[in-house]
């Protein structure tokens, strides 16, 4: 583990920093429209609680972002983060073909980070991701400041999409 580095504060995006309510309708019903769901992310309003926490965490920690969004959304996601005035930080995204549940995909990256850096905390709204991270020994802040969408919850766990 590197001791010459500030500890990391790792933040999820959807439901933690970005309010996805306006695009949830793309996931409802039998045929989910993933392209429209992800394309609409550029219009996500920020979640004030998450923004406050990331800004205060940046005072002591290096901020990293860990999302289940696919890699093809990188440009829009980086632009959204900058547009909200959020701290710069490396962005970890799911490979375009990775359909594992978020709790597996995110934990793999978190463990990799933990081998090299002190991870001060993970902030995420997905209860299964939070549970897995806690079982692996990470400190977790559960982002419970927005209503969880059953469609998004299902997508995170069963379809490995976000």
Secondary structure, 3 states (H helix, E strand, C coil): CCCCCCCEEEECCECCCEECHHHHHHHCCCCCCHHHHHHHHHHCEECHHHHHHHHHHCCCCEEEEEEEEEHHHHHHHHHHHHHCCCCCCCEEEECCCCCCCHHHHHHHHHHHHHHHCCEEEEEECCHHHHHHHHHCCCCEEECCCCCCCHHHHHHHHHHCCC
